[in-house]
Amino acid sequence: MLNYTDYAPDIASTPLLIAHGLFGSGRNWGVIAKRLSDQRRVIAVDMRNHGQSPRADTNSYTDMADDLAEVITQLGGPMDVLGHSMGGKAAMTLALTRPDLVRRLVIADIAPVSYTHSQSEFITAMRGVDLDTVTRRSEAAEQLAALGVEPALQSFFTQSLDVAEKRWLLNLDALEANMPDIMSFPDLEGCFDGPTLFLTGGTSQYVTSKHRPRIKELFSQVHFAKIPDTGHWLHAEKPRDFEAAVRTFLTMDFDAA
């Protein structure tokens, strides 16, 4: 089963499961998870081939949805589910294939479509870091900078670096081999009828107006919101605004609306 961190496990309310994006980990969501756990149980997982979770040869969205379903079933679902980027696609796949396990759904800056870009250049950059010479994360960040990685992503990537063991907590080989699957989205039918929020960055191009018809086909109770002056990493750029939007959505009384 996926590795996870359990925040406020004794609070009796619908838990929130957080699924991170590509090259991330549950650790990246620690601050937001802790803040949201003041009122509910929050479970932040490491997705397969990331963090401390099991390694696998495949990394499809049906695989990742099955992983999330196992966690929810084991811990006693249904749950609210929040997913960013790759984790958002996994969360959408879960909601469409196992709607019994999902109460409400929050999708952060990703659409249920295939994208033409690739993230393989970042795998190349991480492989380019001479880990034998690294004694602290800042040194790895300096090497990533020299390889052309922007400052925000340097910090993000190095959170998945085990400095003591001199290794990335990412299965770079499997992620590279499965990049076409990660950039795609499965051809799923049906519709998730639970309340769904698509929360996007105001300056991001990952979710555009042309994606809305497909989103509405798959999610009948969809709501759209933007956080101004943020890009794809909206939860890292404006964590308080992101937290407030998620908190409001998860506590909204849709029956009374």
Secondary structure, 3 states (H helix, E strand, C coil): CCCEEEECCCCCCCCEEEECCCCCCHHHHHHHHHHHCCCCCEEEECCCCECCCCCCCCCCHHHHHHHHHHHHHHHCCCEEEEEECHHHHHHHHHHHHCHHHEEEEEEECCCCCCCCCCCHHHHHHHHCCCHHHCCCHHHHHHHHHHCCCCHHHHHHHHCCEECCCCEECECHHHHHHCHHHHHCCCCCCCCEEEEEEEEEECCCCCCCHHHHHHHHHHEEEEEEEEECCCCCCHHHHCHHHHHHHHHHHHHCCCCCC
